Amino acid sequence: GDMCTVAPDLDIGSCCGAHDAAYAIGGDRSDRRQADRAFRICILQSGRPVVAQIYFVGVRLFGWLFFNWGV
């Protein structure tokens, strides 16, 4: 599948799906930051601390392109 848009799903597809859902709901900068932090925590809880950090940096740098800003 492609749950983790533009990144390998590995075994964290459910974390990516939840993150995508939060991005679809959208909001403001605070909402995006909260979604990204929840994403990182989900991946950490999957036992992948390095992946959590890499994906977190990725969404912080490029996630704004996919976030529903509601404009």
TINUMAR-244808 format. One record per residue: residue number from 1; x, y, z of N, C-alpha, C in turn; residue in one letter. Coordinates in Angstrom, 3 decimals. Layout:
<num->NUM; n_east->X; n_north->Y; n_up->Z; ca_east->X; ca_north->Y; ca_up->Z; c_east->X; c_north->Y; c_up->Z; residu->a>
...
% end
This chain:
<num->1; n_east->0.820; n_north->-1.196; n_up->0.000; ca_east->0.000; ca_north->0.000; ca_up->0.000; c_east->0.851; c_north->1.241; c_up->0.000; residu->g>
<num->2; n_east->0.198; n_north->2.364; n_up->-0.031; ca_east->0.898; ca_north->3.640; ca_up->0.016; c_east->0.300; c_north->4.510; c_up->1.117; residu->d>
<num->3; n_east->0.275; n_north->3.948; n_up->2.312; ca_east->-0.248; ca_north->4.715; ca_up->3.449; c_east->0.691; c_north->5.873; c_up->3.796; residu->m>
<num->4; n_east->1.995; n_north->5.637; n_up->3.672; ca_east->2.989; ca_north->6.659; ca_up->3.990; c_east->3.381; c_north->7.358; c_up->2.691; residu->c>
<num->5; n_east->2.604; n_north->8.326; n_up->2.307; ca_east->2.781; ca_north->9.029; ca_up->1.050; c_east->4.249; c_north->9.402; c_up->0.824; residu->t>
<num->6; n_east->4.772; n_north->9.019; n_up->-0.310; ca_east->6.152; ca_north->9.258; ca_up->-0.760; c_east->7.240; c_north->8.693; c_up->0.158; residu->v>
<num->7; n_east->6.883; n_north->7.771; n_up->1.032; ca_east->7.857; ca_north->7.124; ca_up->1.912; c_east->7.449; c_north->5.662; c_up->2.102; residu->a>
<num->8; n_east->8.402; n_north->4.789; n_up->2.399; ca_east->8.053; ca_north->3.377; ca_up->2.627; c_east->7.099; c_north->3.203; c_up->3.808; residu->p>
<num->9; n_east->6.118; n_north->2.318; n_up->3.633; ca_east->5.147; ca_north->2.048; ca_up->4.704; c_east->5.773; c_north->1.310; c_up->5.883; residu->d>
<num->10; n_east->6.749; n_north->0.445; n_up->5.592; ca_east->7.339; ca_north->-0.414; ca_up->6.618; c_east->6.199; c_north->-1.107; c_up->7.362; residu->l>
<num->11; n_east->6.227; n_north->-1.054; n_up->8.690; ca_east->5.139; ca_north->-1.630; ca_up->9.488; c_east->4.392; c_north->-0.536; c_up->10.245; residu->d>
<num->12; n_east->4.436; n_north->0.674; n_up->9.706; ca_east->3.817; ca_north->1.829; ca_up->10.382; c_east->2.701; c_north->2.448; c_up->9.546; residu->i>
<num->13; n_east->2.125; n_north->1.663; n_up->8.657; ca_east->1.056; ca_north->2.179; ca_up->7.802; c_east->-0.104; c_north->2.770; c_up->8.583; residu->g>
<num->14; n_east->-0.428; n_north->2.175; n_up->9.724; ca_east->-1.541; ca_north->2.712; ca_up->10.514; c_east->-1.216; c_north->4.102; c_up->11.065; residu->s>
<num->15; n_east->0.047; n_north->4.335; n_up->11.422; ca_east->0.466; ca_north->5.661; ca_up->11.895; c_east->0.338; c_north->6.675; c_up->10.762; residu->c>
<num->16; n_east->0.760; n_north->6.258; n_up->9.568; ca_east->0.673; ca_north->7.145; ca_up->8.409; c_east->-0.780; c_north->7.434; c_up->8.045; residu->c>
<num->17; n_east->-1.633; n_north->6.427; n_up->8.140; ca_east->-3.043; ca_north->6.622; ca_up->7.844; c_east->-3.689; c_north->7.617; c_up->8.790; residu->g>
<num->18; n_east->-3.374; n_north->7.504; n_up->10.071; ca_east->-3.913; ca_north->8.440; ca_up->11.059; c_east->-3.394; c_north->9.855; c_up->10.808; residu->a>
<num->19; n_east->-2.125; n_north->9.954; n_up->10.438; ca_east->-1.520; ca_north->11.252; ca_up->10.140; c_east->-2.175; c_north->11.867; c_up->8.904; residu->h>
<num->20; n_east->-2.382; n_north->11.065; n_up->7.878; ca_east->-3.055; ca_north->11.554; ca_up->6.671; c_east->-4.470; c_north->12.046; c_up->6.990; residu->d>
<num->21; n_east->-5.173; n_north->11.326; n_up->7.866; ca_east->-6.527; ca_north->11.731; ca_up->8.251; c_east->-6.501; c_north->13.073; c_up->8.973; residu->a>
<num->22; n_east->-5.533; n_north->13.256; n_up->9.862; ca_east->-5.411; ca_north->14.532; ca_up->10.578; c_east->-5.086; c_north->15.663; c_up->9.607; residu->a>
<num->23; n_east->-4.260; n_north->15.384; n_up->8.619; ca_east->-3.915; ca_north->16.388; ca_up->7.611; c_east->-5.132; c_north->16.725; c_up->6.753; residu->y>
<num->24; n_east->-5.966; n_north->15.741; n_up->6.471; ca_east->-7.169; ca_north->15.984; ca_up->5.664; c_east->-8.145; c_north->16.883; c_up->6.414; residu->a>
<num->25; n_east->-8.266; n_north->16.677; n_up->7.722; ca_east->-9.116; ca_north->17.544; ca_up->8.545; c_east->-8.539; c_north->18.952; c_up->8.546; residu->i>
<num->26; n_east->-7.218; n_north->19.036; n_up->8.702; ca_east->-6.515; ca_north->20.308; ca_up->8.597; c_east->-6.706; c_north->21.226; c_up->9.771; residu->g>
<num->27; n_east->-6.542; n_north->22.507; n_up->9.494; ca_east->-6.642; ca_north->23.510; ca_up->10.544; c_east->-5.569; c_north->24.563; c_up->10.392; residu->g>
<num->28; n_east->-4.932; n_north->24.882; n_up->11.519; ca_east->-3.893; ca_north->25.909; ca_up->11.515; c_east->-2.535; c_north->25.298; c_up->11.860; residu->d>
<num->29; n_east->-1.553; n_north->26.152; n_up->12.065; ca_east->-0.189; ca_north->25.679; ca_up->12.346; c_east->-0.130; c_north->24.796; c_up->13.586; residu->r>
<num->30; n_east->-0.901; n_north->25.154; n_up->14.589; ca_east->-0.938; ca_north->24.377; ca_up->15.824; c_east->-1.500; c_north->22.979; c_up->15.578; residu->s>
<num->31; n_east->-2.554; n_north->22.897; n_up->14.760; ca_east->-3.149; ca_north->21.599; ca_up->14.435; c_east->-2.152; c_north->20.723; c_up->13.678; residu->d>
<num->32; n_east->-1.421; n_north->21.328; n_up->12.756; ca_east->-0.425; ca_north->20.571; ca_up->11.989; c_east->0.683; c_north->20.064; c_up->12.919; residu->r>
<num->33; n_east->1.167; n_north->20.919; n_up->13.800; ca_east->2.216; ca_north->20.537; ca_up->14.740; c_east->1.738; c_north->19.381; c_up->15.621; residu->r>
<num->34; n_east->0.496; n_north->19.461; n_up->16.083; ca_east->-0.070; ca_north->18.405; ca_up->16.924; c_east->-0.166; c_north->17.095; c_up->16.145; residu->q>
<num->35; n_east->-0.595; n_north->17.149; n_up->14.895; ca_east->-0.688; ca_north->15.949; ca_up->14.054; c_east->0.696; c_north->15.327; c_up->13.855; residu->a>
<num->36; n_east->1.696; n_north->16.168; n_up->13.632; ca_east->3.053; ca_north->15.667; ca_up->13.414; c_east->3.629; c_north->15.044; c_up->14.683; residu->d>
<num->37; n_east->3.355; n_north->15.646; n_up->15.817; ca_east->3.842; ca_north->15.079; ca_up->17.085; c_east->3.166; c_north->13.746; c_up->17.385; residu->r>
<num->38; n_east->1.867; n_north->13.652; n_up->17.121; ca_east->1.143; ca_north->12.393; ca_up->17.329; c_east->1.687; c_north->11.310; c_up->16.401; residu->a>
<num->39; n_east->2.031; n_north->11.694; n_up->15.177; ca_east->2.631; ca_north->10.780; ca_up->14.203; c_east->3.948; c_north->10.229; c_up->14.737; residu->f>
<num->40; n_east->4.790; n_north->11.109; n_up->15.231; ca_east->6.086; ca_north->10.696; ca_up->15.788; c_east->5.897; c_north->9.735; c_up->16.962; residu->r>
<num->41; n_east->4.979; n_north->10.057; n_up->17.857; ca_east->4.718; ca_north->9.202; ca_up->19.017; c_east->4.225; c_north->7.832; c_up->18.572; residu->i>
<num->42; n_east->3.337; n_north->7.792; n_up->17.596; ca_east->2.817; ca_north->6.523; ca_up->17.080; c_east->3.962; c_north->5.648; c_up->16.563; residu->c>
<num->43; n_east->4.861; n_north->6.248; n_up->15.792; ca_east->5.990; ca_north->5.478; ca_up->15.249; c_east->6.922; c_north->5.039; c_up->16.375; residu->i>
<num->44; n_east->7.164; n_north->5.904; n_up->17.344; ca_east->7.986; ca_north->5.526; ca_up->18.504; c_east->7.385; c_north->4.325; c_up->19.222; residu->l>
<num->45; n_east->6.064; n_north->4.327; n_up->19.381; ca_east->5.393; ca_north->3.229; ca_up->20.066; c_east->5.446; c_north->1.940; c_up->19.260; residu->q>
<num->46; n_east->5.750; n_north->2.050; n_up->17.975; ca_east->5.934; ca_north->0.863; ca_up->17.133; c_east->7.343; c_north->0.305; c_up->17.268; residu->s>
<num->47; n_east->8.161; n_north->0.955; n_up->18.074; ca_east->9.518; ca_north->0.472; ca_up->18.316; c_east->10.524; c_north->0.870; c_up->17.253; residu->g>
<num->48; n_east->10.270; n_north->1.975; n_up->16.575; ca_east->11.168; ca_north->2.426; ca_up->15.509; c_east->11.613; c_north->3.874; c_up->15.764; residu->r>
<num->49; n_east->12.497; n_north->4.082; n_up->16.735; ca_east->12.891; ca_north->5.451; ca_up->17.081; c_east->13.618; c_north->6.198; c_up->15.960; residu->p>
<num->50; n_east->14.448; n_north->5.511; n_up->15.193; ca_east->15.171; ca_north->6.182; ca_up->14.109; c_east->14.189; c_north->6.582; c_up->13.004; residu->v>
<num->51; n_east->13.303; n_north->5.665; n_up->12.642; ca_east->12.286; ca_north->5.963; ca_up->11.630; c_east->11.403; c_north->7.115; c_up->12.114; residu->v>
<num->52; n_east->11.045; n_north->7.103; n_up->13.389; ca_east->10.209; ca_north->8.171; ca_up->13.946; c_east->10.862; c_north->9.531; c_up->13.741; residu->a>
<num->53; n_east->12.140; n_north->9.616; n_up->13.991; ca_east->12.838; ca_north->10.897; ca_up->13.845; c_east->12.942; c_north->11.308; c_up->12.378; residu->q>
<num->54; n_east->13.282; n_north->10.364; n_up->11.513; ca_east->13.412; ca_north->10.671; ca_up->10.080; c_east->12.074; c_north->11.129; c_up->9.504; residu->i>
<num->55; n_east->11.004; n_north->10.387; n_up->9.792; ca_east->9.692; ca_north->10.731; ca_up->9.246; c_east->9.181; c_north->12.034; c_up->9.847; residu->y>
<num->56; n_east->9.469; n_north->12.267; n_up->11.124; ca_east->9.051; ca_north->13.506; ca_up->11.763; c_east->9.712; c_north->14.709; c_up->11.078; residu->f>
<num->57; n_east->11.005; n_north->14.617; n_up->10.847; ca_east->11.709; ca_north->15.700; ca_up->10.159; c_east->11.111; c_north->15.894; c_up->8.758; residu->v>
<num->58; n_east->10.817; n_north->14.782; n_up->8.092; ca_east->10.227; ca_north->14.869; ca_up->6.759; c_east->8.897; c_north->15.600; c_up->6.739; residu->g>
<num->59; n_east->8.012; n_north->15.257; n_up->7.679; ca_east->6.700; ca_north->15.919; ca_up->7.682; c_east->6.801; c_north->17.379; c_up->8.133; residu->v>
<num->60; n_east->7.750; n_north->17.670; n_up->8.999; ca_east->7.920; ca_north->19.062; ca_up->9.416; c_east->8.454; c_north->19.915; c_up->8.264; residu->r>
<num->61; n_east->9.328; n_north->19.344; n_up->7.443; ca_east->9.895; ca_north->20.098; ca_up->6.328; c_east->8.944; c_north->20.212; c_up->5.135; residu->l>
<num->62; n_east->8.255; n_north->19.119; n_up->4.813; ca_east->7.488; ca_north->19.075; ca_up->3.567; c_east->5.979; c_north->18.872; c_up->3.737; residu->f>
<num->63; n_east->5.539; n_north->18.601; n_up->4.955; ca_east->4.128; ca_north->18.314; ca_up->5.183; c_east->3.196; c_north->19.460; c_up->4.866; residu->g>
<num->64; n_east->3.690; n_north->20.678; n_up->4.942; ca_east->2.842; ca_north->21.844; ca_up->4.670; c_east->2.243; c_north->21.779; c_up->3.270; residu->w>
<num->65; n_east->2.915; n_north->21.061; n_up->2.367; ca_east->2.415; ca_north->20.934; ca_up->1.001; c_east->1.131; c_north->20.118; c_up->0.934; residu->l>
<num->66; n_east->0.932; n_north->19.231; n_up->1.908; ca_east->-0.191; ca_north->18.288; ca_up->1.898; c_east->-1.276; c_north->18.633; c_up->2.917; residu->f>
<num->67; n_east->-0.985; n_north->19.553; n_up->3.818; ca_east->-1.904; ca_north->19.890; ca_up->4.907; c_east->-3.075; c_north->20.719; c_up->4.391; residu->f>
<num->68; n_east->-4.274; n_north->20.428; n_up->4.896; ca_east->-5.470; ca_north->21.191; ca_up->4.537; c_east->-5.539; c_north->22.445; c_up->5.403; residu->n>
<num->69; n_east->-5.079; n_north->23.524; n_up->4.835; ca_east->-5.053; ca_north->24.798; ca_up->5.570; c_east->-6.431; c_north->25.443; c_up->5.646; residu->w>
<num->70; n_east->-7.403; n_north->24.908; n_up->4.939; ca_east->-8.750; ca_north->25.436; ca_up->5.007; c_east->-8.890; c_north->26.842; c_up->4.440; residu->g>
<num->71; n_east->-8.012; n_north->27.179; n_up->3.532; ca_east->-8.025; ca_north->28.521; ca_up->2.934; c_east->-9.042; c_north->28.579; c_up->1.823; residu->v>
% end
